[in-house]
Amino acid sequence: MATDFKTILNLTVPMIVQIGKRKLPVSEVLSLAPGSIIELPKSADEELAFCINNKTIGTGSAVKVGENFGIRITEINSARDRAETVLGG
């Protein structure tokens, strides 16, 4: 049993950080080109949602980590909620 639990803890799951959502008319999608800018209905200072299995498990703010982006967690669901999300419950 302990080996099974260790195996589960070592699984990787995709995490998505959402900066915003917006619907676009097909005509706008077809006119997109390199350099196009799509404005999102969200302030640049707002918290970002981060998701596992397409479910939000917390929020945070964007940070720079070396040359990469990161997220500093400001709120997170309980460990139980996160486990249920990861395990598909």
Helices and strands as residue ranges (DSSP letters): H 2-9, E 15-18, H 26-31, E 48-52, E 55-65, E 68-76, H 79-86
